[in-house]
Amino acid sequence: MKKILIIFLLFCGYINAQTLDLPQAEKIFSLPVHCIEVEYPNKLGQVLGSTDDLKSPKELRPVFYGCFDWHSSVHGYWSIIKLLKEYPQLDSSGEVRAILNRNITSENVSVESAFFKDYNNRNFECTYGWAWLFQLQSELDSWDDPDAEQWSLALKPLADTLVKKYKEYLPKLYYPIRTGQHDNTAFGLSLSIDYARSINDKEFQQLIMEHAIRLYGKDMDCNLSYEPSGSDFLSPCLEEALLMSKVLDTQEYRVWLKNFLPEIFNPDFALEPGEVSDRTDGHLVHLDGLNFSRATCLYIIAKKLPELGYLKTIADNHLNYSLGNITNDDYMGSHWLGSFALYALMSK
């Protein structure tokens, strides 16, 4: 009954299925532009090996020092690049392009790369931040733009370093990490296989596919009723389902998904958005991100299996719940949520 009501409201125009148009792009664009050069507050997340490591965020990470933490800075850059490719008028003054030229240099990237070779921080941002760096590199690689070509060349050594680290890491990962936050294995693999395919790295792609099947191929009966946890921004069940949609062919995936999430094949399947009680709380506001990432998963799953087209309505509901709430009003949400909203909108 609830599903019928949502469909009726969508049809009547009471719930708008949001799209990525220029006004929406302007709103999302403003969020990372506002923070990529904001050094403080900053959550460094590193291990200190000596007093030599006591430096400012900008000294430690001269490219990705803004937006509160390293991974948010990385996907903030990704959002900016993605939107500039689609809507160049967003930077008619050239101010943002100047920031990118100032920050994404070979000299700065060499400092970033050296950090990942430090023994005490060899697993820094594994694998969440790595995967977002791949997304950024992929956008730069595919942009026919003179500046973007220079940024791509500058950043490539870091991307290559992280691919190497990923190839070393996966065989040692005996069990998947199934949390609803940064270290979720399926999320990292999902973004990374997209990158492997974009650069035609067949070895990396094959490695991801083999280990995804090893880690998840026999999974059954994922229970969505236990989701979300109080500060999730990823759905462990849906992120796994999304990853396997990229790994298995359509018929294999249909069989696997019926074993893994049988309830999703019921046309009356319902899933309510995560409710956010306090958007100034850095953990509670994660649930807005959960709504965006759930929407992404549901859109892509429905594309893989068109008979599940009703999932798009549920995805729209999640997207609509949180999209109007991403603003510059509070840094705990504004420094990262725009990227998740953009990724969901792109997946429709």
Secondary structure, DSSP 8 states (H G I E B T S, - for coil): -HHHHHHHHHHHTSS------HHHHHHHHHHHHHHTT---S--------SGGG---HHHH-SSS--SSSHHHHHHHHHHHHHHHHH-GGGGTTSHHHHHHHHHS-HHHHHHHHHHHTSGGGTTTTTTHHHHHHHHHHHHHHT---HHHHHHHHHHHHHHHHHHHHHHHHGGG--S----SSTT-HHHHHHHHHHHHHHTT-HHHHHHHHHHHHHHHTT-----GGG---TT-SS-HHHHHHHHHHHHS-HHHHHHHHHHH-GGGGSTT--------S-TTSTTTTHHHHHHHHHHHHHHHHHHHSGGGTTHHHHHHHHHHHHHTT-SSS-HHHHTTHHHHHHHHHHT-
